Amino acid sequence: MINGYRIGEGMLAWLFHRISGVAIWAFVVLHVFDIYLAGSNPGLYNDLLGFYASPFGRILETLLGAGLLYHALNGARIIIMDFWPVMTRYNRIMWYICWVIFVAVGLPVAYVILKPIWGA
Amino acid sequence: MQIDLRILRFDPERDKKPHWESYVVEADPKMDRILDLLHRVKWDQDGTLTFRRSCAHGVCGSDAMLINGRNRLACKVRLEQLGRKITIAPLPGLPVIKDLVVDMDGFFAKLRSVQPFLVNESVVPARERRQSAADRALIDDTTKCILCAACTSSCPSFWAKPEYVGPAAIVNAHRFIFDTRDEAADERLEILADKDGVWRCRTIFNCTDACPRGIKITQAILEVSQAIQERQV
């Protein structure tokens, strides 16, 4: 419920889009910072890369990948509706298609990112 | 069947903030609508309950309210669609005057801002201004609006930014922008190209889902957005 209103697919799609957008923005800020460290403080930069490669860092990277993938897929859904308003009639089915692609692409990517944790 | 009804009550002369009150009402789920329950509460249990209703048949748009978390018309929702436990609150995002009655002044001011009337300065013909069936089809959907405010008050963009003109005003602008007999489309597009116009829509679809007339509101909003871009307003 938001403002006493029941959350449907459209509101959920928008909420995830907003949350993933803010998360991607936060990562971009972090990324600018770590690239800056590469020149100004190589030791700290290496430590940060070590953190990214740690199990916890890999989980965060997987979440980042999930955010990027969802934001891109749902963004494409919104763009399709922007260019062809009649496609709004299929907004729900397009959202479910987004999730099918999300799982199909996301699971292998997550596997590749996470497999060093269990030494595969 | 007994229905457990919870209603968000607010009396500005007594209450500092809204509060829930519960009622048990005997009802026939196959025949009764939410409006019938409200009548039973008001007539038999608590005469102070305040709500709007007029035609009671889904035409006037007076009795839009938040029913079980969704904006609907109390006169169009049958109990068998909802079950035994029902919550009713005033339309979200609009100032509450009393109980389920909200202040619609701002809503109608936004509607007026888009000039929801035919503008045609040409010589008035002897008979009606004729229109082809294909031209009429362009506005078939958006002529159905009954101004109940279910769409505008369901919109998270409107909750966050009450200056947003809102879905209902855009729907009514659409009805005239795409009317081939009208001559003020550019003026309306200019108004809606504002930062608080169509661009505040986030394609959340609450409006489309809430509309008791089944108007494809998000599609209409996006058609107006396209018209703004194509005409380079």
Interface residues (C-beta under 8 A of the other chain):
Chain A: M1 I2 N3 G4 Y5 R6 G8 E9 G10 M11 A13 W14 I78 M81 D82 P85 V86 T88 R89 N91
Chain B: L66 N68 G69 R70 N71 A89 P92 G93 S154 P156 W159 R202 T203 I204 F205 N206 T208 D209 K216 T218 Q219 A220 L222 E223 S225 Q226
